Amino acid sequence: METLFGRNAKEFIGNFMKQLLKFEKIDKFIVEIRDQKVLLDADVAVIYGVTTKDINKAVANNPDKFPEGYIFSLLKVEKDELVENFHRFERLKHSTVNPKVFTEKGRCYITSRCHCEERSDVAIS
């Protein structure tokens, strides 16, 4: 039985549910800093299947492409607060580098810079 977009109903619903689950998994990565919902550079790397180094290299090679509101570095006090309040940020405790965080605009732009597959199912909301 052919239905929407040439797919049968069961296949269509299955694919829809997979996309919905991917979207819902993003919530665990979102944190609120400076009254903005953001993703840390390491989390963006996990989502797109690249290394944090690739993400930060793309940013370093294109500083003019990330205007204010796309990306910012955490202050030490902000990083320390994340480590203190979220167990999953324990890896940052002894890091000498303050991580970068991406707003929704920055997340969209970084996909084009690091040659990642565009993940349209990933959104910060």
C-alpha positions, 0 to 999 in steps of 0.5 A, spaced: 500 500 500 503 506 497 502 512 501 505 519 503 512 520 499 511 513 496 512 509 502 507 504 506 504 507 512 509 502 517 515 504 514 513 512 514 511 511 521 518 508 523 522 513 520 518 518 523 519 515 530 527 514 529 527 522 527 523 524 533 528 519 537 534 523 534 531 529 536 529 528 543 536 525 544 539 532 543 536 535 550 541 531 554 546 535 551 543 542 552 545 547 557 543 554 559 548 559 560 548 566 560 540 566 558 541 562 552 540 554 550 547 552 548 551 546 546 558 545 548 564 544 543 565 537 545 557 535 545 557 538 538 562 533 536 559 527 538 552 529 535 556 530 528 561 524 529 567 528 528 572 530 534 572 536 538 579 538 535 575 538 528 570 543 531 575 548 534 579 548 528 573 550 523 572 555 528 579 558 528 580 557 521 574 562 520 573 567 526 570 572 521 564 567 520 562 566 527 559 573 529 557 575 536 551 570 538 554 564 534 559 562 539 563 564 545 568 561 550 566 559 557 569 563 563 573 559 568 567 560 573 562 558 568 566 552 566 567 550 574 559 551 575 558 546 570 563 541 573 560 542 580 553 541 577 553 536 572 557 529 573 557 529 565 562 535 565 567 532 570 572 531 564 572 539 564 575 539 571 582 539 570 582 542 563 586 548 562 582 550 556 575 553 557 570 550 552 567 553 546 559 553 546 555 554 540 548 557 540 543 555 534 546 559 529 553 557 531 551 550 530 548 550 523 554 554 521 559 549 524 556 543 520 558 547 513 565 548 516 567 542 518 564 538 513 559 534 517 553 531 514 547 536 516 543 534 521 537 537 520 534 533 526 538 537 531 536 543 534 536 547 540 529 549 542 
